[in-house]
C-alpha cells in the first residue's frame, strides 16, 4: 500500500507489517472522528490503522489477513512483522 499525506505521514517510510483493504474503510472514519458511524449490529473486518500510518515505526494492529475463495481459505498471511 502507498500512502501520502504531506505534513502527517513522513515520506520514505517502509514497513512489512500487514494492512488489509478492509482497513481502508475504518481508518479514514477514525481520522475523520466519525468511527461511531460504523455499524455495530454486524461484524466489520477493518481495523483502524491510524497510528500505523502516521507514526514512524508504529506497528500494525493487524495480526493476520485471510483471503477466501468461495468457502475455502486460499492465502493466509500471519505475523509478517
BELZI-V655367 format. One record per helix or strand. SS is the DSSP state (A for helix, B for strand). FROM is the first residue (numbers start at 1). TO is the last residue. If there is no record, write none. Layout:
# BELZI-V655367
SS & FROM & TO
SS & FROM & TO
This chain:
# BELZI-V655367
A & 23 & 31
A & 35 & 37
A & 50 & 54
B & 64 & 65
B & 68 & 69
B & 72 & 73
B & 77 & 78
